[in-house]
Amino acid sequence: MNIQLEKMKQKQEHERRKRIAEEKHKEWVQKKREEERRERERKLTKEMAEKATRELEKMQLQEKAEVKYKEWLKKKRAEEAEKKKKEKEKEKEREAELQEKKEKSEKIFKEWLHNARNKPLPVLSGYGFPRGKSTGLYFCYTYVVT
């Protein structure tokens, strides 16, 4: 009986140790799973933070680009307005010059017309010959033999 009692105690001790080992194993597996879950959460949080940072940088870069584009567009429009203004001024100058030229031409024409009316007509001399003499044009009817 003593042997049976001893075997029984050993068996009970073995089962107790087995249960303790199983419990420790379960605790270890549970801790391991908890650590893995925390690690995943940390990674996920880190990725979300990095993604948010990238999005923020992207938005800031886009805002900068938009501001630069607006400045460039404003500058370009100002240049265009200046160019149009200069072209209008040049056109006005050209028109003024043309008007001045036209007025000057009309004035000169009127003076010429006034002077032409008052100018005496030239005296005609001898049937189309200057000063009444033949000057190198010899026709059969006007050729004079000397």
Secondary structure, 3 states (H helix, E strand, C coil): CHHHHHHHHHHHHHHHHHHHHHHHHHHHHHHHHHHHHHHHHHHHHHHHHHHHHHHHHHHHHHHHHHHHHHHHHHHHHHHHHHHHHHHHHHHHHHHHHHHHHHHHHHHHHHHHHHHHHHCCCCCCCCCCCHHHCCCCCCCCCCCCCC
